[in-house]
Amino acid sequence: MTKNSASRTSSAAASWLGLPDISELLTCAEAQERLDLAARAAATSATLLTSSGERLAQSGEELRCALCEGTAHAATESIVAPALHVEACAHGLHLLQVPVIVASSRAASVTFGPFFSASEADSSSSASLQRVAAAAELLALVLAADLERAIARKAPAQRKNRDEERLQLALEATSDAIWDWDLESNQTYYSPRWFSMLGYAPGAFEPTYETWRRMTLAGDLERTKAVISNAIKEGTGYEAEFCMHHADGSLRWILGRGRVSGRDEQGRPVRMSGTNTDITERKRVQTEQAALEARLQQAEKLAAIGQLAGGIAHDFNNQLTVVLGNATVLRNHLREPHEVNLIDSLVEAASRTAELTRKLVAFARMNHERKSEIDVHTLLVDIIALLGAEPTLTISTYLQASPSVVHGNATSLSSAILNLALNARDAMPQGGNLTFETRSLYIDADHAAAVAPTFKPGSYLAISVSDTGPGITQDVLSHLFEPFFTTKPVGEGTGMSLAAAYGTVRSHGGAIQVHSQIGQGSTFHVYLPYSSAPEGNGTHELPSTPAPAKRGKRVLVVDDEPLVRQALLALIQAFGYEVECRADGPSAIACLEARDDIGLVILDLVLPGMGGAAIFRAMREMRPDLQLLVSSGYADGEECQELLAEGAAGTLAKPFRAEELARTLERFLGAPEAS
């Protein structure tokens, strides 16, 4: 045959894909019998080829053209039907091929010849060619019928094998492990995925219910068995999460699902089937997400408390200003010692409350203090000296941070870390080890998210304060930095020290993280950012000896709180100065325009309508030489610092004691005129 014939045979093989080869459906004996009958009827040789082109049977001797030294090679037109293919050489040697068609596909082919036509002049009408063609078509029909019957007989077994193959492919492709449990014999089947999911080669050990029981975490076993037993009892399905031991020693979270899949004649469950899915990664993500949400909720709660604390501190400062001012005025009118003592007690109590308010302000992050370069190592040495020596307390230091300098407020940072140290010391009433450690580190995004939801990656100086106390329980940890939360007995703590430390660290762009384990102590990690100092030294120096006002010694008080105005009016008058009080910006500006004897303005920053900063700028434009004191509960705050940079004479922090106010008035206005 020619190359064209070979390519057509290959094409036929491709078209037969999906059906069994003819060699699997007909025996050689059957094929040979059919071929011999056809070859005798056609009086020529015949060959039966499979769909892949392999010879299955041969009948008769092949002829060769003596002149061509080969078989037919020139194609001619079909003589009987399009399905027949005829080739011939120049000397009349013919070759005829007919396909065996089953299910619209070429299942095989039959070749007759080579043979010589009876009439070489007209091969297309040759009687011998017609005889061979008829025999070929008949043989093709008979073989097609044989194949269809064989396929019909073989179909059920093929379908079964194909279904089993597809099931095996599905079992290998799925991420779920398949199991089947015979409840009567207690025998189980585990798919290959079940073994690989737990780090074993498929079939590494006998898959039994006992195997599952031994590999399941003891703490999860009874609970999961109870769920499965209930499903069997109710004849329903179940779903349960449990841990199993992996071959590498780790634990894997497994989601088990199953249901009763077989019953006996009485309807009792005898078989259960289901799946196991490795959900370890899902559980890890869920745990991290839950922890992140908890930290975010805690941060939002503390932010809300901070906002509330700031408002409370503002009102406290105003009321304490009234209490301290009126107490001083009242004291000046008392003569009896016991009455004076009562007033002194009142002033002392108000002063202690003012300190508590200061801590509230620190927590609310409203004390953006004036900052400078601080050597943390020097600061820690000073704190350790303040703690003093105690025979049952061992203090260790590991100061390794380099550089050890950060930008901040030394006073507030010292107070914050001292509070952490005192808290650690109090956790060890019987003595123990108190450790201070510093190190420099870069915090990446993952670490930053673990510290706090809004914490930023970057370079930080870490300060760790550790104790060997009893540790902190989880329920206490979740409230640790809330104002007024304390585990100490009533009267032994205000619950503000850690809250104030938290606010101070946050105001420095840092964060606090706590690690604690029951029975193994606690460690507070303070992260302070490394950053360059702002231009200048970060402070605003007040004039050491300001010149007395040139336009008189009258004081203008601008405050929206009536009680504060009343208290300051009485107090300033008691000191021998004249005073005007106004509640808002427009009236204060009008007063300044009307009087030229005002030498000092005490201006509250938090005012309705026209704010303190706007009033300050308007007054400075009117009277550039005017001395203005900014009065606020947040005297170190950003707005105060801005006004100082713009020319404010100084700040007067609320609540202020009478002595402080008297010194301030004398400093800016000189001694009061004798009456």
CORWOWO-V798822 format. One line per field, one symbol per residue. ss: DSSP state (a for helix, b for strand, c for the rest). phi: phi as a letter, one per 20 degrees, with the letter a starting at -180 (. if undefined). burial: b if it has 9 or more other ideal C-beta (glycine too) atoms within 8 Angstrom, else e. A space follows every 50 residues. Layout:
ss=???
phi=???
burial=???
//
This chain:
ss=ccaaaaaaaaaaaaaccccccaaaaccaaaaaaaaaaaaaaacccbbbbb ccccbbbbbcccccbccccbcccbbbcccccccbbbbbccccbbbbbbbb bbccbbbbbbbbbbbbccccccaaacaaaaaaaaaaaaaaaaaaaaaaaa aaaaaaaaaaaaaaaaaaaaaaacccbbbbbbccccbbbbcaaaaaaccc cccccccbaaaaaaabcaaaaaaaaaaaaaaaaaccbbbbbbbbbccccc bbbbbbbbbbbbbcccccbbbbbbbbbbcaaaaaaaaaaaaaaaaaaaaa aaaaaaaaaaaaaaaaaaaaaaaaaaaaaaaaccccaaaaaaaaaaaaaa aaaaaaaaaaaaaccccccccbbbbaaaaaaaaaaaacccccbbbbbbbc ccccbbbbcaaaaaaaaaaaaaaaaacccccbbbbbbbbbbbbcaaaaaa accccccbbbbbbbbbbccccccaaaacccccccccccccccccccaaaa aaaaaaacccbbbbbbcccccbbbbbbbbccccccccccccccccccccc cccbbbbbcccaaaaaaaaaaaaaccccbbbbccaaaaaaaaaacccbbb bbbbcccccccaaaaaaaaaaaccccbbbbbbcccccaaaaaaaaccccb bbbccccaaaaaaaaaaaacccccc
phi=.efffffffffffffefodffgfedcfffffffffffffffelbfbcddf fenefdbccnefecffeelaefbdfcffdcbgfecccbefdnedcccced dclmcfeabcddofbeffcffcffdffffffffffffffffffffgffff fffeggffffffffffffffffefeeedccceffemecdcfgfffffdnd fgmfbfecffffffeeggfefffffffffffffemcebbbdbdcfefene ddfcdecabfdbcefenefcbccrcccfdgffffffffffffffffffff fffffffffffffffgffffffffffffffffdecfgfffffffffffff fffffffgffffffmedfffcbfceffffffffffffmecfedddccced fbfddcdadffffffffffffffffffcfeorddcdccbdbddeffffff fagdfdfqecedddddcdffndffffgfdgdfgmebdfggndaemdffff fgfffffemdbdcddbcgncnbcdddddffbffffnemccfeffcffgfe dodeddddbeegffgfffgfffffendebcccebfgffffffffcddfdb dddfeecfmffgfffgffffffcgefecdedbfcfefffffffffepffr ccfefdegfffffffffednffffe
burial=eeeebbebbbbbbebbeebebbeebbeeebbbebbbbbbebbebbbbbbb bebeebbbbeeebbbeebeebbeeebebbeeebbbbbbbeebbbbbbbbb bbeebbbbbbbbbbbbbebeeebeebebbbbbbbbbbbbbebbbebbbeb beebeeebeeeeeeeeeeeebeeeeebbbbbbbeebebbbbbbbbbbbeb eeeeeebbeebbbeebbeebbebbbebbebbbeeeebbebbbbbbbeeee bbbbbbbbbbeebeeeeebbbbbbbbbbbbeebeeeeeeebbebbbebbe bbeebbbebbebbbebbbbbbbbbbbbbbbbeebeeeebbeebbebbeeb bebbebbbbbbbbbbbbbbbbbebebbebbebbbeebeeeeebebebebe beebebbbbbebbbbbbbbbbbbbbebbeebbbbbbbbbbeebeeebbbe bbeebeeeebbbbbbbbebebeeeebbeebbbbebeeeeeeeeebbbbbb bbbbbbbbebbbbbebeeeebbbbbbbbbbeebeeeebeeeeeeeeebbe ebbbbbbbbebebbbbbbbbbbbbbebbbbbbbbbebbbebbeebebbbb bbbbbebeeebbbbbbbbbbebeeebbbbbbbbbbbbebbbbbbebebbb bbbbbbbbebbbebbbebbeebeee
//
